[in-house]
Amino acid sequence: MDVSLRPIEGPWTEGYVLDRTLLASAYLGEDPAGRPRITTTRTEVGEALFQLKHRGDLSKAEPLARALRLRVLPRLGPIGFIVPMPPSRARPWQPVALVARALGQQLRVPVFERLLLKAPQASAARACATREETLGWLVATFSLHDEIRNPGRWNALLIDDHIDTGVTLEAASRVLCRYPKVAQLYVAVLTS
């Protein structure tokens, strides 16, 4: 899978995003019902994620995980466990969890899907005036649940599907870094 890897900064040891979502989009006018018609050209990663999230093509999880393993993981320290970003929307399947499970199988490391949970959020974050207010509000929506029974500390990999402003990823990372079993936190994001 072709990627355009770039580093992302935040309260983590190291982080990367595989690629942008879109290469181009163009307005084509309106359909007979008056709705806008838009054509989009996605990156390979963007198209795979679109097919997984919006078309239910679960077979896209494995190649996305492979792209993370081949392109991001060699740049990071050893990974002890993987945490998928908690979903923001209920779906019959959770795309990030599917990618995390596939990557966990490839690396032979555990995936903890209930270690980091997120409370259902209303649109209160939109009412926040500043990024810091939004960050504080989002941090409060996350909670930790000690799923790891073994004593010790390990490097954790937090996986997300998309980053825009980065405030949600930062909030989740701040909460995960409080977990005493996390030595170093790495992040890997599929698209931006």
C-alpha positions as CSV (number, residue, x, y, z in Angstrom):
1,M,0.0,0.0,0.0
2,D,1.4,3.4,-1.0
3,V,1.7,5.8,1.9
4,S,2.9,9.3,2.5
5,L,4.1,8.9,6.1
6,R,4.4,12.0,8.3
7,P,5.2,12.4,12.0
8,I,2.7,14.0,14.3
9,E,3.6,15.8,17.6
10,G,1.7,15.4,20.8
11,P,1.9,14.1,24.4
12,W,3.3,10.8,23.2
13,T,6.8,9.4,22.6
14,E,6.4,9.2,18.9
15,G,3.5,9.2,16.4
16,Y,2.8,8.9,12.7
17,V,0.0,9.2,10.3
18,L,0.1,7.0,7.2
19,D,-1.4,9.3,4.6
20,R,-4.0,12.0,3.8
21,T,-7.6,10.9,3.1
22,L,-8.1,12.7,-0.1
23,L,-5.9,13.6,-3.1
24,A,-8.6,15.9,-4.7
25,S,-12.3,16.7,-4.7
26,A,-14.4,18.6,-7.1
27,Y,-17.9,20.1,-7.1
28,L,-19.9,18.7,-10.0
29,G,-23.1,20.7,-9.4
30,E,-26.4,19.6,-7.9
31,D,-28.4,16.5,-8.5
32,P,-32.2,16.7,-9.4
33,A,-33.1,16.9,-5.7
34,G,-30.8,19.9,-5.2
35,R,-28.1,18.0,-3.3
36,P,-24.5,18.8,-4.1
37,R,-22.6,16.3,-6.2
38,I,-18.9,15.9,-5.5
39,T,-16.3,13.7,-6.9
40,T,-13.4,12.6,-4.7
41,T,-10.0,11.0,-5.4
42,R,-8.8,9.2,-2.3
43,T,-5.3,8.0,-1.4
44,E,-4.9,4.3,-1.2
45,V,-5.1,4.4,2.6
46,G,-8.0,6.8,2.4
47,E,-9.9,4.5,0.0
48,A,-9.3,1.4,2.1
49,L,-10.5,3.2,5.2
50,F,-13.6,4.5,3.4
51,Q,-14.4,1.0,2.2
52,L,-13.9,-0.4,5.7
53,K,-15.9,2.3,7.5
54,H,-18.6,3.2,5.1
55,R,-19.0,0.2,2.8
56,G,-18.5,-2.6,5.3
57,D,-15.6,-4.2,3.5
58,L,-14.0,-5.8,6.5
59,S,-11.2,-7.3,4.3
60,K,-9.6,-3.8,4.3
61,A,-8.6,-4.1,8.0
62,E,-5.7,-6.5,7.3
63,P,-4.0,-4.4,4.6
64,L,-4.3,-1.3,6.7
65,A,-2.8,-3.2,9.7
66,R,0.0,-4.4,7.4
67,A,0.7,-0.8,6.2
68,L,1.1,0.2,9.9
69,R,3.3,-2.8,10.6
70,L,5.6,-2.2,7.6
71,R,5.7,1.7,7.6
72,V,5.2,2.9,11.2
73,L,6.3,0.1,13.5
74,P,9.9,0.0,12.3
75,R,10.2,3.6,13.5
76,L,8.9,2.9,17.1
77,G,10.3,1.0,20.0
78,P,9.0,-2.4,20.9
79,I,5.3,-2.6,21.4
80,G,3.9,-4.5,24.4
81,F,0.2,-4.0,23.7
82,I,-2.2,-2.1,21.4
83,V,-5.2,0.1,22.3
84,P,-7.7,1.1,19.6
85,M,-9.2,4.6,19.9
86,P,-12.7,4.2,21.4
87,P,-15.4,4.7,18.8
88,S,-17.3,7.9,18.5
89,R,-20.2,6.3,16.7
90,A,-22.0,3.0,17.2
91,R,-21.5,0.7,14.3
92,P,-22.1,-3.1,13.8
93,W,-18.3,-3.3,13.6
94,Q,-15.7,-0.9,14.8
95,P,-13.1,-0.1,12.1
96,V,-10.3,0.9,14.4
97,A,-10.8,-2.2,16.6
98,L,-10.7,-4.4,13.5
99,V,-7.4,-2.8,12.3
100,A,-6.0,-3.1,15.9
101,R,-6.9,-6.8,16.1
102,A,-5.3,-7.5,12.7
103,L,-2.1,-5.7,13.8
104,G,-2.1,-7.5,17.1
105,Q,-2.3,-10.8,15.3
106,Q,0.5,-9.8,12.9
107,L,2.8,-8.6,15.8
108,R,1.6,-11.3,18.3
109,V,0.8,-8.7,21.0
110,P,-2.4,-8.3,22.9
111,V,-5.1,-5.7,22.0
112,F,-7.1,-4.2,24.8
113,E,-10.3,-2.8,23.4
114,R,-11.8,-1.9,26.8
115,L,-8.8,-0.4,28.5
116,L,-9.6,3.1,27.2
117,L,-13.3,3.9,27.0
118,K,-15.1,7.1,25.9
119,A,-18.5,8.3,27.3
120,P,-21.1,9.2,24.7
121,Q,-20.6,12.8,23.9
122,A,-23.1,15.4,23.0
123,S,-22.1,18.4,20.9
124,A,-20.7,20.2,24.0
125,A,-17.2,20.2,22.6
126,R,-18.4,22.5,19.8
127,A,-19.5,25.0,22.5
128,C,-16.0,25.2,23.9
129,A,-14.4,28.6,23.0
130,T,-10.7,27.4,23.0
131,R,-8.7,24.4,22.1
132,E,-7.7,24.0,25.8
133,E,-11.4,24.0,26.9
134,T,-12.1,21.4,24.3
135,L,-9.2,19.3,25.4
136,G,-10.3,19.5,29.1
137,W,-13.8,18.5,28.2
138,L,-12.6,15.6,26.0
139,V,-10.2,14.3,28.7
140,A,-13.2,14.1,31.0
141,T,-15.0,11.9,28.5
142,F,-12.3,9.2,28.6
143,S,-11.9,6.6,31.3
144,L,-9.4,3.8,32.0
145,H,-10.3,0.3,33.0
146,D,-7.5,-1.9,34.2
147,E,-7.7,-4.9,31.8
148,I,-4.1,-5.9,32.3
149,R,-3.7,-8.2,35.2
150,N,0.1,-8.8,35.0
151,P,2.4,-6.5,36.9
152,G,4.9,-4.5,34.9
153,R,5.1,-1.7,32.3
154,W,5.0,-1.9,28.6
155,N,5.1,0.4,25.6
156,A,1.6,0.9,24.2
157,L,0.4,1.7,20.7
158,L,-2.7,3.8,20.4
159,I,-4.3,3.5,17.0
160,D,-6.8,5.9,15.4
161,D,-8.4,6.1,12.0
162,H,-8.3,9.8,11.4
163,I,-6.8,12.9,12.8
164,D,-8.0,16.4,12.1
165,T,-7.2,18.9,14.8
166,G,-5.6,16.2,17.0
167,V,-7.4,17.3,20.1
168,T,-9.2,14.0,20.6
169,L,-6.0,12.0,20.1
170,E,-4.3,14.3,22.5
171,A,-7.0,13.9,25.1
172,A,-7.0,10.1,24.8
173,S,-3.2,10.1,25.0
174,R,-3.1,12.2,28.2
175,V,-5.5,9.7,29.8
176,L,-3.6,6.6,28.6
177,C,-0.3,8.1,29.9
178,R,-1.8,8.1,33.4
179,Y,-2.1,4.3,33.3
180,P,0.7,2.9,35.4
181,K,1.3,0.0,33.1
182,V,2.2,2.3,30.1
183,A,5.9,2.9,29.9
184,Q,6.0,4.8,26.6
185,L,3.0,5.7,24.4
186,Y,3.2,5.6,20.6
187,V,0.4,6.6,18.3
188,A,-0.4,5.5,14.7
189,V,-3.1,7.1,12.7
190,L,-4.4,5.9,9.3
191,T,-5.4,9.2,7.7
192,S,-5.4,13.0,8.2
